[in-house]
Amino acid sequence: MKNLLLLLLALLLATGARAHGGEDHGDAAKPSAGAVATTFSVAALSESFELLLRFEPLTKGKDADMRLFISDYATNAPIKGAKLTVTCPEAADLKFAVSEKSPGAYLVEGVFPANKKYSLAVNIVAGDKADLMLLSGIEVGKLLPVAAAPAASAPALISSWKTVLLLFGAFALGIAATALVMRRRRPVAAVPTSTPAVYENHA
């Protein structure tokens, strides 16, 4: 019977290990969904400058505040104090105000009249360097991608607990059955019997 109990315990441990094989543990590496973008960006390069324009989703008819970063192409140093003129090839009547907020960072303000793609022509004069560069792909009305909701883990957790409860129930039934068999096989104690005394007749 001792061997039977050991066998039941071994089966319980093996089944429990398989039940937990698909769970996520804290020490295991989890795939990352990646950072969700909060702004759009477009860029342009020339022999003199690098341009990077960042902006939040743009809405037609509303003020557009865009950040323009200008750096030297050869050294990557920010270009400060540049004289900028910004126009729109798709709508020549659009006006843009430009102001420097920090070395190499400029605020471009304007209003786009329709939900469509625009481009900005940026005329740059900085010291002895000058260039005319085009920033394309500025899409008005486009929304940022939405992050996917994390998968629910509650059903897997409930399933795991059900498995554990079933295993413990099976183990308890095995112990009860073993105890019953052992009781039935318990040997009956021998009842001593008296042997009648034999008397000899010495007469």
C-alpha positions as CSV (number, residue, x, y, z in Angstrom):
1,M,0.0,0.0,0.0
2,K,2.9,2.3,0.7
3,N,4.0,1.8,-2.9
4,L,0.5,2.8,-4.1
5,L,0.6,6.0,-2.2
6,L,3.9,6.9,-3.6
7,L,2.6,6.2,-7.1
8,L,-0.4,8.4,-6.6
9,L,1.8,11.3,-5.3
10,A,4.2,10.9,-8.3
11,L,1.2,11.1,-10.7
12,L,-0.1,14.2,-8.9
13,L,3.2,16.0,-9.2
14,A,3.7,15.1,-12.8
15,T,0.2,16.3,-13.8
16,G,0.6,19.5,-11.8
17,A,3.8,20.3,-13.7
18,R,2.2,19.8,-17.0
19,A,-0.7,22.0,-16.0
20,H,1.6,24.9,-15.1
21,G,3.8,24.5,-18.2
22,G,1.9,27.1,-20.2
23,E,1.8,29.8,-17.6
24,D,3.7,33.1,-17.6
25,H,6.1,33.6,-14.7
26,G,7.6,36.9,-13.5
27,D,11.2,35.8,-14.4
28,A,10.3,34.9,-18.0
29,A,10.9,37.5,-20.7
30,K,7.7,39.0,-22.0
31,P,7.3,40.3,-25.5
32,S,6.8,44.1,-25.6
33,A,4.1,45.7,-27.6
34,G,6.5,48.6,-28.3
35,A,6.0,52.3,-27.6
36,V,2.9,53.9,-29.2
37,A,3.7,57.1,-31.2
38,T,2.3,60.3,-29.9
39,T,3.3,62.5,-32.9
40,F,3.8,62.2,-36.6
41,S,7.2,63.2,-38.2
42,V,8.6,63.9,-41.6
43,A,12.2,64.6,-42.5
44,A,14.4,66.0,-45.3
45,L,18.2,66.1,-46.0
46,S,20.4,68.3,-48.1
47,E,24.2,68.9,-48.4
48,S,23.9,71.6,-45.8
49,F,21.0,70.8,-43.4
50,E,18.9,68.1,-41.8
51,L,15.2,68.9,-41.1
52,L,12.8,67.0,-38.9
53,L,9.2,68.2,-38.5
54,R,7.1,66.7,-35.7
55,F,3.4,67.4,-35.1
56,E,0.4,66.0,-33.3
57,P,-2.7,65.0,-35.4
58,L,-3.8,67.9,-37.5
59,T,-7.4,69.0,-38.0
60,K,-8.6,71.1,-40.8
61,G,-9.5,74.7,-40.0
62,K,-7.7,74.6,-36.6
63,D,-4.4,75.9,-35.5
64,A,-1.5,73.7,-36.3
65,D,1.5,73.9,-34.0
66,M,4.5,72.0,-35.5
67,R,8.1,71.6,-34.2
68,L,10.8,72.0,-36.8
69,F,14.3,70.8,-35.8
70,I,17.3,72.0,-38.0
71,S,20.8,70.7,-37.7
72,D,24.0,70.9,-39.7
73,Y,24.3,67.9,-42.1
74,A,28.1,67.4,-41.5
75,T,28.3,67.9,-37.7
76,N,24.7,67.3,-36.6
77,A,25.0,70.5,-34.5
78,P,21.7,72.5,-34.1
79,I,21.3,75.5,-36.3
80,K,20.4,78.5,-34.1
81,G,19.3,81.9,-35.3
82,A,18.3,80.8,-38.8
83,K,16.0,82.9,-40.9
84,L,13.2,80.7,-42.1
85,T,10.4,81.2,-44.6
86,V,7.7,78.5,-44.9
87,T,5.3,78.2,-47.7
88,C,2.9,75.5,-49.0
89,P,3.2,74.4,-52.7
90,E,-0.4,73.0,-52.6
91,A,-1.9,76.2,-51.3
92,A,0.2,79.3,-52.0
93,D,-2.1,81.6,-50.0
94,L,-1.4,79.8,-46.7
95,K,0.7,81.8,-44.2
96,F,3.0,80.3,-41.5
97,A,4.6,82.0,-38.6
98,V,8.0,80.8,-37.4
99,S,9.6,81.4,-34.1
100,E,12.7,79.9,-32.5
101,K,12.1,78.2,-29.1
102,S,15.5,76.8,-28.4
103,P,18.8,76.4,-30.3
104,G,17.8,74.4,-33.5
105,A,14.1,74.1,-32.5
106,Y,11.5,76.3,-34.2
107,L,7.7,76.5,-33.8
108,V,5.8,76.6,-37.1
109,E,2.2,77.8,-36.8
110,G,-0.6,77.9,-39.4
111,V,-4.0,76.6,-40.4
112,F,-4.7,73.9,-43.0
113,P,-8.1,74.3,-44.8
114,A,-8.7,70.6,-45.8
115,N,-8.1,67.0,-44.8
116,K,-5.5,66.0,-47.3
117,K,-1.8,65.7,-47.8
118,Y,0.3,68.8,-47.8
119,S,4.0,69.7,-48.1
120,L,6.0,72.6,-46.8
121,A,8.8,74.4,-48.6
122,V,11.3,75.7,-46.1
123,N,13.8,78.4,-47.2
124,I,16.7,78.5,-44.7
125,V,19.4,81.1,-44.3
126,A,21.9,80.4,-41.6
127,G,25.2,82.4,-41.6
128,D,26.9,81.7,-45.0
129,K,24.7,78.8,-45.8
130,A,21.3,78.9,-47.5
131,D,19.0,76.2,-48.9
132,L,15.4,75.5,-50.0
133,M,14.1,72.2,-48.7
134,L,10.8,70.3,-49.1
135,L,9.0,68.5,-46.3
136,S,6.5,66.1,-47.8
137,G,3.7,63.8,-46.4
138,I,2.0,66.2,-43.9
139,E,-1.4,64.6,-43.8
140,V,-4.2,66.6,-42.2
141,G,-7.0,64.6,-40.6
142,K,-4.9,61.4,-40.0
143,L,-5.2,59.8,-36.6
144,L,-2.5,58.1,-34.6
145,P,-2.6,54.3,-34.4
146,V,-4.3,52.9,-31.3
147,A,-2.5,50.5,-29.1
148,A,-4.0,47.0,-29.0
149,A,-5.7,46.1,-25.7
150,P,-3.7,43.5,-23.7
151,A,-5.1,40.0,-23.8
152,A,-7.2,39.0,-20.7
153,S,-5.4,36.4,-18.5
154,A,-8.3,35.7,-16.1
155,P,-9.7,32.6,-18.0
156,A,-6.3,30.9,-18.0
157,L,-5.9,31.5,-14.3
158,I,-9.4,30.1,-13.5
159,S,-8.6,27.0,-15.6
160,S,-5.4,26.5,-13.7
161,W,-7.1,26.6,-10.3
162,K,-9.8,24.1,-11.6
163,T,-7.0,21.8,-12.6
164,V,-5.3,22.0,-9.2
165,L,-8.6,21.4,-7.4
166,L,-9.4,18.3,-9.5
167,L,-5.9,16.9,-8.9
168,F,-6.2,17.3,-5.1
169,G,-9.7,15.7,-5.2
170,A,-8.3,12.7,-7.1
171,F,-5.5,12.4,-4.6
172,A,-7.8,12.5,-1.6
173,L,-10.0,9.8,-3.2
174,G,-6.9,7.6,-3.8
175,I,-5.9,8.0,-0.1
176,A,-9.4,7.1,1.1
177,A,-9.6,4.0,-1.2
178,T,-6.2,2.9,0.1
179,A,-7.2,3.3,3.7
180,L,-10.4,1.2,3.1
181,V,-8.5,-1.6,1.5
182,M,-6.0,-1.7,4.3
183,R,-8.8,-1.8,6.9
184,R,-10.4,-4.8,5.1
185,R,-7.1,-6.7,5.0
186,R,-6.3,-6.1,8.7
187,P,-5.6,-9.6,10.2
188,V,-8.0,-10.8,12.9
189,A,-6.3,-11.3,16.2
190,A,-6.2,-15.0,17.3
191,V,-8.4,-15.8,20.3
192,P,-6.6,-18.0,22.8
193,T,-8.4,-21.2,23.6
194,S,-8.0,-23.1,26.8
195,T,-6.9,-26.7,26.6
196,P,-8.6,-29.0,29.1
197,A,-6.3,-30.3,31.7
198,V,-5.6,-34.0,31.6
199,Y,-5.4,-35.7,34.9
200,E,-3.6,-38.9,35.3
201,N,-5.0,-41.5,37.6
202,H,-2.2,-42.7,39.9
203,A,-4.3,-45.0,41.9
